[in-house]
Amino acid sequence: MNEENNSLGEEQQLLDEETLFVVSQTFKALSDPTRIRILNLLCKEERSVNDIAETLNLSQSSVSHQLRFLKNLRLVKFRREGTTLYYSEDDHHVMNLLKQAIDHAAHH
């Protein structure tokens, strides 16, 4: 085993239960096509729930449900303007991971 693999193995042994849970939930979030579509929109600009629903041809309740899931994982954040909620990305690391996955898929 070379030194690089050995240090990776040591890092994996150091993962605590909370870290494992957060990582698995992040990949769970990125495993759903609807959530990928929503995150892809939000990494470009802030959007309202209605705008997301209209752009992606989804119901407002479906978008709201997915946004709640993403907000609970702190992948998106929102601000309120009157009665309208505007969502935007809240985790540059995960958005970069998503962009890399999209770029990877586009090259195949």
Secondary structure, 3 states (H helix, E strand, C coil): CCHHHHHHHHHHHCCCHHHHHHHHHHHHHCCCHHHHHHHHHHCCCCEEHHHHHHHHCCCHHHHHHHHHHHHHCCCEEEEEECCEEEEEECCHHHHHHHHHHHHHHHCC
